[in-house]
Amino acid sequence: MSPTILRQGPYRFYFYSHEPNEPPHVHVDRDNATAKFWLNPVSVAYNWGFNAKELRAIQSIVQEHREQMLRAWNDYFGT
């Protein structure tokens, strides 16, 4: 299971339900591209397929919605 916590433009932001032992983070997909962002602080964990410009734009979205994403993480995993 991978709860979606935000959709913005072509992007889907979510986390996997089987990752509670990792620090808070979100995955983002568009078409065949995917990336993972840590939330404390916001930084790229990995990137497969996004170019540098798009990755910076996605990181800005994550930063803008960081509190919402952290709440969703904490609500889901009970931390």
N, C-alpha and C positions, 0 to 999 in steps of 0.2 A: 504494500500500500504506500502511496506517495501523496500525502495531502497537498493540494494546491493552496498556496497562501496569497498569491497575487497573480493577476494577469494584467499585463500592460503592453499595449501594442502587440507585436508578434511574440512576446516573451511570456513564458510560464515559469513562475517561481514556486518552488516546492521543496520539501525534504522527504527523506525516506523514513518510514516508521521503524526500521531496524538499525538506526544509527544513534541511539541515545547516549552512547559512551563517547561520542566525539564532541568537541566544542560546538556551540551553536553555529549553524551555517545554513545556506540555501543553495539549491541547484537551480540553474536556469537553462531552459531549452528554447531553441528556435530551429525549426526544420531539423537538419542533421547536426547542428552545432550544440554544444553543451559546455557549461562552466560551473564551477563551484566557488562560492564566496564565503569566507569566514565572516562572522558578524561582530567580533570583538578583537581588534578593530576590523572594520570592513577592508578586506583584502582578497585578492584572487588566490584560491587554493589550486585550481587547475583550469585549463581552457583547451577545448578541442573544437576548433572551427571558427571561432569569432576572430575578426581582425582587430587590431589594436584600437582603432577608433570606436568600433562597436562595443568592444569590451569596456572602454572608458565610459561610454554612455550607459551600459548596463550597471557598472559599478556606481554611477551616480544615482540610478534608480534604487539600487540596494541601499545606498547611504540615505536617501530620502525616506525610505520605508523601513529603515533599520529597526526602529522601536516596535512597529507592527509585527515585523518578522520575529523579533526576540520574544514578544508576547505569545505569538503562535507557537514557537518552539517550546517555551516554558509551559504553556497551557497543555500542549500535547504530551510532553515528556514529564510533566509534573515537577519541574525543577525551579 
